[in-house]
Amino acid sequence: MCAELPVEAQFQAYNARDLTAFLACFAEEFKGYRMPTEAPSTVGKGALGAFYAEHRFNNPALRAELLSRTVMGNKVFDHERIHGLSPEPLESLAVFEVEAGLIKTAWFYFPS
């Protein structure tokens, strides 16, 4: 399976604010990191769902714009512009690690 498939599916679900479809793209043991931290900010699909339900998908202005995507093996690098979280769009780089067709780990980088 191509690593890009679950990443594209979660991207589409994010923009649709479809929590069920979004979570279907992630492994139960998912870990998410907001860099440069060494400890995960999110551990487990349940915690991921709670965060997105309470802090993202309840926002009608939320929208991600894909600026570029690179696939290297089981890693997918998305450069995105996120709208609706602040007055001005935020740029981020998300690195997704895919195993067995699901996103297992994600690292999120933001400008300092």
C-alpha positions in Angstrom: 0.0 0.0 0.0 1.2 3.5 -0.8 2.0 5.6 2.2 0.2 8.6 0.6 -3.2 7.0 0.7 -4.0 7.3 4.4 -2.4 10.7 4.5 -4.5 12.0 1.6 -7.6 10.4 3.3 -6.9 12.2 6.6 -6.3 15.5 4.8 -9.7 15.2 3.0 -11.4 14.2 6.3 -9.7 17.1 8.1 -11.1 19.6 5.6 -14.6 18.0 5.8 -14.3 18.0 9.6 -15.3 14.4 9.5 -14.0 12.9 12.7 -14.9 9.3 12.0 -13.2 9.3 8.6 -10.2 11.2 10.0 -9.7 8.7 12.8 -10.0 5.8 10.4 -6.6 6.8 9.0 -4.7 6.4 12.3 -3.3 3.4 14.2 -4.6 2.7 17.7 -1.1 3.3 19.1 -0.7 6.7 17.2 1.8 9.2 18.6 1.9 12.8 17.6 4.7 15.3 18.3 4.7 19.1 18.2 8.4 19.7 17.5 10.9 20.4 18.9 9.6 18.4 21.9 11.0 15.0 22.6 7.8 13.7 24.3 4.6 13.0 22.3 1.8 15.6 22.7 -0.8 13.0 21.7 -0.7 9.3 22.5 -3.4 7.0 21.2 -6.2 7.3 18.7 -8.7 8.1 21.5 -6.6 11.1 22.7 -6.3 12.2 19.0 -10.0 12.1 18.6 -10.7 14.0 21.7 -8.3 16.8 20.8 -9.7 17.2 17.2 -13.3 17.1 18.4 -12.7 19.7 21.1 -10.0 22.0 19.4 -10.3 21.6 15.6 -13.4 20.1 14.1 -15.7 22.4 16.1 -14.3 25.3 14.2 -16.3 26.1 11.0 -13.4 28.2 9.6 -10.9 25.4 9.8 -9.3 24.5 6.5 -5.9 23.1 5.4 -4.3 24.1 2.2 -1.7 21.7 0.8 1.3 23.6 -0.5 3.4 20.5 -1.3 3.7 16.8 -0.6 6.7 14.5 -0.8 6.6 10.8 -0.3 9.8 8.9 0.7 9.2 5.2 1.5 6.7 5.1 4.4 7.1 8.8 5.2 4.9 11.6 3.8 5.9 15.2 4.2 3.1 17.7 3.9 3.8 21.5 3.8 0.4 23.0 4.7 -1.2 26.4 5.3 -3.8 26.1 8.1 -6.7 28.6 8.1 -9.1 29.3 10.9 -6.9 28.8 14.0 -5.7 32.4 14.2 -6.4 35.7 12.4 -3.6 34.9 9.9 -3.0 31.4 8.3 -0.3 29.3 9.9 2.2 27.3 8.0 3.2 23.9 9.1 5.2 20.9 8.0 3.7 17.5 9.0 5.7 14.3 8.7 3.6 11.2 8.7 5.0 7.7 9.3 2.7 5.0 7.8 2.7 1.4 8.8 0.2 -1.3 7.7 -1.9 1.3 5.8 -2.4 3.6 8.9 -0.6 6.7 10.2 1.4 5.5 13.2 3.4 8.6 14.0 3.3 12.3 13.1 5.7 15.1 13.7 4.4 18.7 13.4 6.7 21.6 12.8 5.7 25.3 12.9 7.8 28.4 12.3 9.4 29.8 15.4 
